[in-house]
Amino acid sequence: MLLLTKAVFVIMIGFLFSVVLGLIMIPLLKELGVGQRISEFVVEAHRKKEGTPTMGGLMFVIPTVLVTLGLVLTHKIDYTSNLGIVLLVFIGYTLIGFLDDFLSIKKGNNEGLTVYQKLFMQVLIAIGFFYIYMRSGGQTSWVVGTLHIDIELGWLYGLAILFVLVGASNAVNLTDGLDGLAGGLSAIAFIAYALISLSVGFEDIGLFSLLLVGSIFGFLVFNTFPAKIIMGDTGSLALGAVMGAIAILTHRELTLLVVAFIFVIETLSVILQTFWVIVFKRKLFLMTPLHHHFEKLGWKESDIVKLFWVAGLILAMAGIIFGVWV
């Protein structure tokens, strides 16, 4: 019962903190002129979003980090190396996204950090992850018990960490193109990982995930159609990276492919589109990522988001079963 009380508490405090922060941030960002720049290639309906306040990811990052630290200091949650790694990844990728958003706004276009600058910072975070993980005695083998898979990776595990962090962060970033889409799908995915974590003995990660879910819910109050604020790279890179980190720390990497399959499909649509254009000299989709293909077909933005949310929920339920089973 104590765990249930903690779970309800962290969701509620994350939600309330995020809503209050949103009420303060949105007018402030408008006054500072921190607005989103819209690509000329998207559908016409997106033009009206030009100037919508961005960097909204701070609305769920700040509450999650501060409340987590508060719970640790008051001994409501035990500090563990896993929790330290999660905070390192969450804060680190938030800073990368914040810098990217800041430079985009300063330049007046969608060009922030270069690919190499982002990769350099992501490598540094992966090294920090690997160092703390090894110091705490973490395993460096990829294990899937029910499939009798146990592959020792050694130092290559560090590369696996980098691959998962970069892949997951970019997948969420690509999906963040419609009001409420990435936020809603992320909340669903973190609920799944919270339940998996609590079921297999990772209480610290489970409670962190639920706290983040509550904070994202608070953000969605302002981010669902029509959005009053956009998460930007500040939020999307952080959400994807910490999702990947949690998958690694709970040893449920394969489960991530199930829980986050919508993010995977969105990413694959971009890769396939590029391949199709190079090889066949024509497009496979009307536009990518995939949610824009549905827009080009004439679907309403809110209907696309609802469809993806429902699909994400079904996949999350399958992921919970798979995650506990493996």
N, C-alpha and C positions, 0 to 999 in steps of 0.2 A: 504493500500500500504506500510505503514511503517513496518508492520509485515512481509510482503513478502520480503522487502529489508533486514530485519534482518535475515530472514530464509536463503536467498541466501548467505548473508555475512558469517554467521556462518559455513555453509557447505563449502564454498570456503576457509575460513581461516583455518578450521580444516584440510582440504585436503592438503593445501600447507604446513602447519606446519608439518604434519605427513610425507609428502614426503621428506622434507628437513631433518627432524630428522632421517628418514630411511637411507638417503645417508651418514649420519654421523655415525649412530649406527652400521650398518652392518659390515663395515670394522673394527670398534673398537672391536666389539664382536668377530670377527674372530681372531683378534690379541690377545685378552684375552683368547681365547680358550673356549668361552662359547658356547658349542655345544650340540645339542640334542642327547640323548641316545635312540636308537631304540630297542624296545622289540624283543626278538628272536622268538616270536610267530606270528608276522605279516608276510604278504606275502613278497617274496624275493625282489620285486621291491622297497620296502621301505628301503632296506639295504643301498642304495646309499645316503639316507637322513642323515645317521649317520654323526654327526658333524655339521649339519646345525645350524647356530646361533639361539638361543632361547631367551626367555624373550622379544620377539617382541611386546608383549602387551603394553610395555612402549611407543611404537610408537603412540598409540591412547590414552593412559591414560594421558601422559604428556601434549599433546596439548589440550585435552578436559578440563583438570583441570585448566591449566594456562589461557587459553582463557576465560573460565567461570569466573574465579576470576577477570581477566582484564575487562570483560564486566560489572561485578558487581561494581567494583571500579570506572568505568567511567559512571556508571548509565545507561548503555545501556540495562541492565537486572535488574529487581528488585530482591533484595535478599529476599528470603522467607524461612520459616522453611522447606518447602518441598525441596527446592534446597539444603539447608544445609544437610538434610538427604541423598539426592542422592549423594552428594559429600562424606559424611561420609562412605556410603556403597561402593562407587566406589574406594575410596582411601584405605579403610580398607581391602577389598577383594584383591586389587592389592598387598598390603603388604603381605597378607597371601600367595598368589600365588608366589610372588617374593621370599619369604623365602623358599617355597617348591621347587622352581626351583633351587635356590642357593644351598640348601642342596643336591639335586639330582646330581648337577654338581660336588659338592665337594666330594661326596661319589663315583662318577663315575658310578651311576646306576639310576634307575627310582624311588628310594625310598627316598622321602624327609621327610616331616612332617608325623607324625603318624595320624591316624584317630582321636584320642582323642585330640591331639594338635590342629588340624584344627577345630574340633567341639568347643573346648574351646574358641578359638578366634572368631569363628562365633557367639557364644552365647554372647560374649562381645559386638560385633557390633549390634546384635539384641536388646540388652538391651539399647544401646545408641540410636538406632532407636526409640524404644518404648518410651524412656524418652523424647526425643525431640518432638516426635509426640504428646504425651499426654500434654506436656507443651504448645504446640501450639493449643490445643483444638481439636485434631483430633478425629474422631468418632471411636468407638470400636465395631461397629456392622457391620456385613456382609450384604450389601444391594444390591439387584438386582431388580430395580424398576419395570421393565416390567413383571417380574415373581412374583412380590409381596412378595419377600423374604426380611426379615429384622430381622436378628438374632443377639441379643446383646451378645457379647463374653466377655466383661469386660477385666480382666487381661489375659484371654486366648488369647486375640488378640496378645499379645507378643509372644506366642507360634506359632501362625499362621504366624507372621512375620518371625520367625526363620525357620519354615518349608518351606515357599516360597523361602527365600534367599538361604537356603542350597540346596533345590531341584532344583531351577533354575540354580544355579552356577555349580552344579555337572552335570546337563544335558548338558550345553554348553561344559563343560570340557570333557565329554565322546564323544561329537560330533567332537571335535577338533582332527581328525585323518587323514584327507586328506587335501592337499593344497587348501586353500581358502574356505573350506567347512564351518567351524564355523564362520569365519569372514563374508562371504557373507550372510549366513542365519541371523546372528546377525544384519547386516546392514539393511536387509529387515524388520526384526522385529522392529527395532528402527524407521524406516520410518513410519511403521504402528502406533506405539505408539506416534510418534510425531504428526501425523495427528489427531489421536484421542484426544491427550492432547490439541492441539490447538482448536479443535472443541468444547470441553466441558469446556474450560476456564482455562486450566493449561498452560499458555503461558511460564512460566519459565521452566517447565519440557519439553514442546514441543521444545523450542529452544535448551535446553541442549541435547535432543535426536538428533536433526539435526546436532549439532556440533559434537557429537559422530559419527554420520553417515559419515560426511565428513572426520573425522580422520580415521575411519575404511577403507574408500575408499582409502585413502593414504597408509594405511598399505597393502591393497590388491594389490597395484601396485607391491609390493615385495613378497607377500605371495601366489599369484596364481601360478598354476603349470608351471614350476618347482619352488618351493618356495626357495627364497633366505634367508628367515627368518621365524621362527615359533613363534606363539604368546606365547606358553607355558602356564603354570598355571597362570602366571602373568596376562595374558590377558583373558583367558577363564573363570576363577573364577570371575573376575571383571565384565565381560560382562553379565554373567548369573545372578549375584547378583543384579546388577543395573537394569536389565530388570525386575526382580521380585519386586524390590523396586518401580519402576515406576508403575507397575501393581497395587500395594497396594495403593500408594499415589493417583492415579487417580481413585481408587475404580473400577478397571477393571480387577479383579483377574481371573474371568472366561474367559475373552478375551485372557488372556495369554495362556490358553490351546489351543486356536485356532491359534493365531499368532505364537506360539512356538511349534506347534504340531510335527514338525520334530524332535525337541530336545526331546520331550516327547516319541516319537516312538523309538528313539535311546536308551533312558534310559530303556524303557520297554523291548527292545530286550535283554538287559543285564540281567534284572530281570528274564525274561522268560527262558533265557538260563540256568541260575543258577537253577531255579526251575525244569526245564526239566531234567537236569543232576542228581539232587538229587533224584527226584521221579522216573523217567523213565530210568535212567542210560544211557542216550544217549543225543546227542545234538539236539536241535530244529533248530538252524542255523549253517551254516558252521563255522561262527566266529562272535563274537559280539565285539563292537556295530555294528548295522545293515549295515553301509557302508562297513565294512570288509567282510560281507557276499557276497555283490555284487562283491567285489574284488576276492573272492575265486571262484565265478562263471565265472571269466574271463573278467569282465568289465574293461575298462580303467578308471583310476583314474579321469581324466578330465570329462569323460562321466557321472560318478556317481555324481560328484559335480554339473554338469549342471542340471541333473535330480532333485536333491535335491533342488537346487536353484529355479527351475521352480515351484516345489511343494510348496516350502516356499513362493514364490510370490503369488501363488493362495490362499494359506491359509491366508497370510497377508491381501489380499484384502477382503476376507471373514471376517477376524478379525476386519477390519476397520468398515465395515457395522455393525457387531455385537457390537463392542465397542461403537459406537455412538448411536446405537439403545437402548442398555441396560442402 
